[in-house]
Amino acid sequence: MSAIAHPTTAPPAATAPAAPPLAAPRRAGRRPVYRFRPYNVGRVVVWGGFAVLLAVAPLVFSSGLALTILSQMGIAIVACLSYNMLLGQGGMLSFGHAVYTGLASFVCIHLLNAIGGGLALPVSLVPVAGGVAGMLFAVVLGFVTTRKAGTTFAMITLGIGELVFSMSLMVPEFFGGEGGVQANRMVGKPFLGLTFGPQIQVYGLLAVYTFLCTAAMFAFTRTPLGRMLNAVRDNPERVEFIGYSTQRVRYLAFIAAGFFAGVAGGMYALNFEIATAEVVGAFRSGSYLFFTFLGGATFFFGPIIGGVLMVLAFVLFSEFTKAWLLYLGFVFLFMVMYAPGGIASLVMMNLRVAAFGKLRPLLAGYLALGGAALVVLAGAGAFVEMVYHLQLDTALGGTLRFLGATLDTARADSWIGALFVMLVGVGLFELSRREFARQWGEAQGQIEAEIRRREAM
């Protein structure tokens, strides 16, 4: 009894308020709940593989030409990814993206000359300075450009691009006139013993910037601004309805794209040590649009493919034939007609088919399509090469070599044969395409049925 009457004991049950059996615990005493999030191993493998590829590439391709091509690929990758921030992520079709890469290149060339004159700035930070310059130009020009969307936005960017290109020939104090502005990257104090004279050292620096910029632009797609930019692309009216300013979202994304475009311009200045009016021209802007679309603007890795193809087309393919731009035009038409999502969309669609085990039955169809396409290319290529030879190389005679065959522009059988091969190839391609479309449709139907079955389970 003395223990029950102790003052520290609880009051009798009769006087204590009875708590309901289902009463919720007090919020003040609730502990935070930690949820386990599995580590994304696939993403680590992809980014690790990308870094290893950048590191191993100069060991496999070690010639001077190969290192120059690899350096240009890094520049093109950053430039196309920055352009895709506008086109693929924001739905902003720009015809003047070279304005920001080109102006940054001029700024970096002048900066290199200033470093040679005594400015205390490491040469390795020149691309960062180019990014700041591109961002500042985007702040000024983007405020006007992003006030409109759609076709109006595209026309404004085209006008600004032509304006800057005209100024490049009217303001020689900054643009250097027709000869451009030159600089020397071997200025200032060496950075970690690197003078950036040998091409391998330049490639190493550009590879680092390529990896960092690619990672940063991928991270941008995961930010709230990047997600809102996708929403502005898909449904701007709904974005305005929930209280966001679509113009402000486009403007901020435009500034971010200008920064990375400026980094690409700074990388260009370090690699080539010269900037001319061509770097701000419409051809350069059109190249960014063409190869970003060709690689696949709807996927992040699409512009990476496009940047690699751009360098291969400009540096290597242009050496094989004078009609390389015409061939690129045919490729663009083909992709628009049959694969508007670009190469990246083809890769992802086939990965989906392979994941469900339906790729093997389609291999024969792919072989038929590829063979028919090669026949079309042989016939059309022979016809095009004869036309170019007849117009440009008549002084070298009427004959030319194409794919191991001798063609004579003065004989009718060469023209008729080329036209016949091309028409046969077109017919075979159309037949193969129809059969492949049927097989593809059956595979997709089976995949959808499998998905519904798994959901039902």
PEHUZI-V214197 format. One record per residue. RES is the residue in one letter. PHI is phi in whole degrees, 0 to 359 (none if undefined). D_CENTER is the distance of its C-alpha to the mean C-alpha in whole Angstrom. Layout:
# PEHUZI-V214197
res/phi/d_center
RES/PHI/D_CENTER
RES/PHI/D_CENTER
This chain:
# PEHUZI-V214197
res/phi/d_center
M/none/84
S/295/83
A/291/80
I/291/79
A/277/81
H/296/79
P/296/77
T/274/73
T/280/73
A/288/72
P/292/74
P/303/75
A/297/73
A/293/75
T/266/74
A/275/71
P/292/68
A/280/67
A/275/63
P/297/62
P/296/61
L/251/57
A/292/57
A/285/53
P/295/53
R/294/53
R/294/49
A/295/50
G/262/51
R/283/48
R/271/45
P/295/42
V/261/40
Y/255/37
R/251/35
F/280/34
R/246/30
P/297/29
Y/288/27
N/279/23
V/292/24
G/299/21
R/293/18
V/296/20
V/295/20
V/295/16
W/290/16
G/296/19
G/295/18
F/296/15
A/295/17
V/295/20
L/298/17
L/295/17
A/282/20
V/273/22
A/306/20
P/291/22
L/282/25
V/277/24
F/250/23
S/256/25
S/288/26
G/298/25
L/296/23
A/296/21
L/295/21
T/295/20
I/295/17
L/297/16
S/296/16
Q/294/14
M/297/11
G/299/11
I/297/11
A/294/8
I/297/6
V/296/7
A/295/7
C/291/4
L/294/4
S/294/7
Y/293/7
N/291/6
M/300/9
L/273/11
L/283/10
G/285/9
Q/270/11
G/249/14
G/67/14
M/256/14
L/279/14
S/252/14
F/253/15
G/222/16
H/290/13
A/293/14
V/301/17
Y/276/16
T/291/14
G/289/17
L/297/20
A/296/19
S/297/19
F/296/23
V/299/24
C/290/23
I/296/25
H/296/28
L/294/27
L/298/28
N/295/31
A/291/32
I/296/32
G/294/34
G/273/36
G/122/37
L/292/34
A/275/34
L/216/30
P/296/29
V/297/26
S/295/24
L/263/23
V/298/22
P/300/19
V/295/20
A/298/22
G/296/19
G/296/17
V/296/21
A/296/21
G/298/18
M/294/19
L/294/22
F/296/21
A/291/19
V/298/22
V/284/24
L/281/22
G/290/21
F/297/24
V/276/25
T/294/22
T/275/21
R/290/25
K/237/24
A/230/21
G/70/21
T/295/22
T/297/23
F/300/20
A/298/19
M/291/22
I/295/22
T/296/19
L/296/20
G/295/24
I/295/22
G/298/20
E/292/23
L/296/26
V/293/24
F/296/24
S/295/27
M/294/28
S/296/27
L/261/30
M/256/32
V/238/32
P/292/32
E/298/33
F/256/30
F/268/28
G/78/30
G/73/31
E/290/30
G/280/30
G/76/28
V/237/28
Q/247/28
A/206/28
N/234/29
R/280/27
M/272/30
V/235/32
G/73/33
K/278/34
P/299/32
F/257/30
L/54/31
G/81/33
L/261/30
T/262/30
F/60/27
G/278/29
P/296/28
Q/295/24
I/295/24
Q/290/25
V/296/22
Y/298/19
G/302/21
L/295/20
L/293/16
A/295/16
V/298/17
Y/294/15
T/298/12
F/294/13
L/295/15
C/292/12
T/297/9
A/296/13
A/294/13
M/289/10
F/293/11
A/297/15
F/299/14
T/293/13
R/262/17
T/277/19
P/302/21
L/296/19
G/296/16
R/293/18
M/293/20
L/297/17
N/297/16
A/294/20
V/297/20
R/294/17
D/276/20
N/208/23
P/295/24
E/295/27
R/293/28
V/297/26
E/295/28
F/293/31
I/274/31
G/107/31
Y/262/27
S/268/27
T/295/23
Q/294/24
R/292/24
V/297/21
R/298/19
Y/295/20
L/295/19
A/294/16
F/296/16
I/294/17
A/297/15
A/295/12
G/296/14
F/297/15
F/290/12
A/296/11
G/294/15
V/298/14
A/298/12
G/295/15
G/295/18
M/296/16
Y/297/17
A/297/20
L/293/21
N/284/20
F/258/21
E/60/24
I/202/24
A/222/23
T/240/24
A/296/24
E/298/21
V/287/18
V/249/19
G/280/19
A/291/18
F/296/17
R/293/14
S/297/13
G/296/14
S/294/12
Y/300/8
L/296/9
F/299/11
F/279/8
T/293/5
F/294/8
L/296/9
G/289/7
G/122/8
A/283/7
T/273/10
F/236/9
F/294/7
F/278/7
G/300/5
P/298/2
I/296/5
I/298/7
G/297/6
G/297/6
V/295/9
L/294/11
M/297/11
V/292/13
L/298/15
A/289/16
F/287/16
V/265/18
L/261/20
F/297/20
S/293/21
E/279/24
F/276/25
T/211/26
K/280/26
A/263/25
W/294/22
L/292/20
L/295/23
Y/297/21
L/297/18
G/297/19
F/297/21
V/298/18
F/297/16
L/298/19
F/298/20
M/293/16
V/295/17
M/284/21
Y/246/20
A/214/17
P/295/15
G/276/13
G/85/11
I/296/12
A/299/10
S/293/13
L/296/16
V/297/15
M/292/16
M/296/19
N/287/20
L/295/20
R/296/22
V/295/24
A/294/25
A/296/26
F/262/28
G/72/30
K/249/29
L/279/27
R/301/30
P/297/32
L/269/29
L/296/28
A/297/31
G/296/29
Y/297/26
L/297/28
A/295/30
L/297/27
G/295/26
G/296/29
A/295/30
A/295/26
L/293/27
V/295/31
V/299/29
L/296/27
A/295/30
G/292/32
A/294/30
G/296/29
A/298/32
F/296/33
V/294/30
E/295/31
M/293/35
V/297/34
Y/294/32
H/294/35
L/293/38
Q/271/36
L/246/35
D/236/37
T/294/40
A/292/42
L/272/41
G/105/43
G/268/42
T/256/41
L/208/38
R/257/36
F/216/33
L/54/33
G/83/36
A/254/38
T/262/40
L/249/39
D/237/42
T/289/41
A/272/45
R/252/45
A/287/45
D/294/44
S/293/41
W/291/40
I/294/41
G/297/40
A/296/36
L/294/37
F/295/38
V/299/36
M/295/33
L/294/35
V/298/36
G/298/32
V/297/31
G/296/34
L/297/33
F/294/30
E/293/31
L/296/33
S/294/31
R/294/29
R/295/31
E/294/33
F/293/29
A/299/29
R/295/32
Q/295/31
W/296/28
G/297/30
E/296/32
A/297/30
Q/293/28
G/296/32
Q/294/33
I/294/30
E/297/31
A/295/34
E/294/34
I/295/32
R/295/35
R/295/37
R/293/35
E/295/35
A/293/39
M/288/40
